[in-house]
Amino acid sequence: MLPPYTHLIVRRDGPVEHVLLNRPDVRNAFNEDLIAELTAWAGAIASDTSVRVAVLGGMGKVFCAGADVTWMAKTIHYSEEENIRDATNASQMFGALNSLPVPLIGRVHGAALGGGAGLAAVCDVVVADDEAIFGFTEVKLGIIPAVISPFALAKVGRSAARELFLTGQRFSAARAREIGLVHAVVPAPELDGVIDVYIKEFLGAGREAIAAAKALISVVSALPIESAMPITARAIAARRVSPEGQEGLTAFLEKRRPRWSDA
């Protein structure tokens, strides 16, 4: 049972969890409460084996416009230690979303700015409306995209980051797709149809295999090939002898669907 939320709307559709940021009056901007609720939601999903896919979207006209002005005004008066604590909470939220053992699909419409672009970066797949605007806009406020930087850099790379982090300029969904932040760009009425296609693909794969593949990407991408090779050998060996791996391989040889596809 998920806890009650004030700033999130959560809906379960079979094995698919839908979560919406629910602060439309402030363009779904972050404050301490939204950060705490997203962190709690991620923890609940990570331990719920009945969930196989999660979809993250936003209520109203915008996916997420970054940080709440009222929240930012409070931080002006924080000490450095208080700011560290505040930023650490945000960092842990992004980390919890990034490391979910199930695929996280981002449904982006309107705008994803600052921390909103960070949310896109921690999603495994992002489907964006073709008029959506993105931006790592922090430098325009005299600050930096520090907390989201590990996740954004992993998606867009150093070259794009050097342009977009340093200018703070806004960019189109098409550009976001070019640099790897977004995976599909479609007219707004087609968002859910494309997301449904991705959901079907994810449900056709083993839940444990997806979790292992996601963890493997994180580990292997940070290693030289020579160091990664023994890790990858152990990883595939573990999956081959696992119950899910045995079922998948047997189903392939027997020319039938694996049992999880019928769940």
TAHUZI-V793673 format. One record per residue. N is the residue number from 0. RES is the residue in one letter. SS is DSSP state (a for helix, b for strand, c for the rest). Layout:
# TAHUZI-V793673
n=N res=RES ss=SS
n=N res=RES ss=SS
This chain:
# TAHUZI-V793673
n=0 res=M ss=c
n=1 res=L ss=c
n=2 res=P ss=c
n=3 res=P ss=c
n=4 res=Y ss=c
n=5 res=T ss=c
n=6 res=H ss=c
n=7 res=L ss=b
n=8 res=I ss=b
n=9 res=V ss=b
n=10 res=R ss=b
n=11 res=R ss=b
n=12 res=D ss=b
n=13 res=G ss=c
n=14 res=P ss=c
n=15 res=V ss=b
n=16 res=E ss=b
n=17 res=H ss=b
n=18 res=V ss=b
n=19 res=L ss=b
n=20 res=L ss=b
n=21 res=N ss=c
n=22 res=R ss=c
n=23 res=P ss=a
n=24 res=D ss=a
n=25 res=V ss=a
n=26 res=R ss=c
n=27 res=N ss=c
n=28 res=A ss=c
n=29 res=F ss=b
n=30 res=N ss=c
n=31 res=E ss=a
n=32 res=D ss=a
n=33 res=L ss=a
n=34 res=I ss=a
n=35 res=A ss=a
n=36 res=E ss=a
n=37 res=L ss=a
n=38 res=T ss=a
n=39 res=A ss=a
n=40 res=W ss=a
n=41 res=A ss=a
n=42 res=G ss=a
n=43 res=A ss=a
n=44 res=I ss=a
n=45 res=A ss=a
n=46 res=S ss=c
n=47 res=D ss=c
n=48 res=T ss=c
n=49 res=S ss=c
n=50 res=V ss=c
n=51 res=R ss=c
n=52 res=V ss=b
n=53 res=A ss=b
n=54 res=V ss=b
n=55 res=L ss=b
n=56 res=G ss=b
n=57 res=G ss=b
n=58 res=M ss=c
n=59 res=G ss=c
n=60 res=K ss=c
n=61 res=V ss=c
n=62 res=F ss=c
n=63 res=C ss=b
n=64 res=A ss=c
n=65 res=G ss=c
n=66 res=A ss=b
n=67 res=D ss=c
n=68 res=V ss=a
n=69 res=T ss=a
n=70 res=W ss=a
n=71 res=M ss=a
n=72 res=A ss=a
n=73 res=K ss=a
n=74 res=T ss=a
n=75 res=I ss=c
n=76 res=H ss=c
n=77 res=Y ss=c
n=78 res=S ss=c
n=79 res=E ss=a
n=80 res=E ss=a
n=81 res=E ss=a
n=82 res=N ss=a
n=83 res=I ss=a
n=84 res=R ss=a
n=85 res=D ss=a
n=86 res=A ss=a
n=87 res=T ss=a
n=88 res=N ss=a
n=89 res=A ss=a
n=90 res=S ss=a
n=91 res=Q ss=a
n=92 res=M ss=a
n=93 res=F ss=a
n=94 res=G ss=a
n=95 res=A ss=a
n=96 res=L ss=a
n=97 res=N ss=a
n=98 res=S ss=c
n=99 res=L ss=c
n=100 res=P ss=c
n=101 res=V ss=c
n=102 res=P ss=b
n=103 res=L ss=b
n=104 res=I ss=b
n=105 res=G ss=b
n=106 res=R ss=b
n=107 res=V ss=b
n=108 res=H ss=c
n=109 res=G ss=c
n=110 res=A ss=b
n=111 res=A ss=b
n=112 res=L ss=b
n=113 res=G ss=c
n=114 res=G ss=a
n=115 res=G ss=a
n=116 res=A ss=a
n=117 res=G ss=a
n=118 res=L ss=a
n=119 res=A ss=a
n=120 res=A ss=a
n=121 res=V ss=a
n=122 res=C ss=c
n=123 res=D ss=c
n=124 res=V ss=b
n=125 res=V ss=b
n=126 res=V ss=b
n=127 res=A ss=b
n=128 res=D ss=b
n=129 res=D ss=c
n=130 res=E ss=c
n=131 res=A ss=c
n=132 res=I ss=b
n=133 res=F ss=b
n=134 res=G ss=b
n=135 res=F ss=c
n=136 res=T ss=c
n=137 res=E ss=a
n=138 res=V ss=a
n=139 res=K ss=a
n=140 res=L ss=a
n=141 res=G ss=c
n=142 res=I ss=c
n=143 res=I ss=c
n=144 res=P ss=c
n=145 res=A ss=a
n=146 res=V ss=a
n=147 res=I ss=a
n=148 res=S ss=a
n=149 res=P ss=a
n=150 res=F ss=a
n=151 res=A ss=a
n=152 res=L ss=a
n=153 res=A ss=a
n=154 res=K ss=a
n=155 res=V ss=a
n=156 res=G ss=a
n=157 res=R ss=a
n=158 res=S ss=a
n=159 res=A ss=a
n=160 res=A ss=a
n=161 res=R ss=a
n=162 res=E ss=a
n=163 res=L ss=a
n=164 res=F ss=a
n=165 res=L ss=a
n=166 res=T ss=a
n=167 res=G ss=c
n=168 res=Q ss=c
n=169 res=R ss=b
n=170 res=F ss=b
n=171 res=S ss=b
n=172 res=A ss=a
n=173 res=A ss=a
n=174 res=R ss=a
n=175 res=A ss=a
n=176 res=R ss=a
n=177 res=E ss=a
n=178 res=I ss=c
n=179 res=G ss=c
n=180 res=L ss=c
n=181 res=V ss=c
n=182 res=H ss=c
n=183 res=A ss=b
n=184 res=V ss=b
n=185 res=V ss=b
n=186 res=P ss=c
n=187 res=A ss=a
n=188 res=P ss=a
n=189 res=E ss=a
n=190 res=L ss=a
n=191 res=D ss=a
n=192 res=G ss=a
n=193 res=V ss=a
n=194 res=I ss=a
n=195 res=D ss=a
n=196 res=V ss=a
n=197 res=Y ss=a
n=198 res=I ss=a
n=199 res=K ss=a
n=200 res=E ss=a
n=201 res=F ss=a
n=202 res=L ss=a
n=203 res=G ss=c
n=204 res=A ss=c
n=205 res=G ss=c
n=206 res=R ss=a
n=207 res=E ss=a
n=208 res=A ss=a
n=209 res=I ss=a
n=210 res=A ss=a
n=211 res=A ss=a
n=212 res=A ss=a
n=213 res=K ss=a
n=214 res=A ss=a
n=215 res=L ss=a
n=216 res=I ss=a
n=217 res=S ss=a
n=218 res=V ss=a
n=219 res=V ss=a
n=220 res=S ss=c
n=221 res=A ss=c
n=222 res=L ss=c
n=223 res=P ss=c
n=224 res=I ss=a
n=225 res=E ss=a
n=226 res=S ss=a
n=227 res=A ss=a
n=228 res=M ss=a
n=229 res=P ss=a
n=230 res=I ss=a
n=231 res=T ss=a
n=232 res=A ss=a
n=233 res=R ss=a
n=234 res=A ss=a
n=235 res=I ss=a
n=236 res=A ss=a
n=237 res=A ss=a
n=238 res=R ss=a
n=239 res=R ss=a
n=240 res=V ss=a
n=241 res=S ss=c
n=242 res=P ss=a
n=243 res=E ss=a
n=244 res=G ss=a
n=245 res=Q ss=a
n=246 res=E ss=a
n=247 res=G ss=a
n=248 res=L ss=a
n=249 res=T ss=a
n=250 res=A ss=a
n=251 res=F ss=a
n=252 res=L ss=a
n=253 res=E ss=c
n=254 res=K ss=c
n=255 res=R ss=c
n=256 res=R ss=c
n=257 res=P ss=c
n=258 res=R ss=a
n=259 res=W ss=a
n=260 res=S ss=a
n=261 res=D ss=a
n=262 res=A ss=c
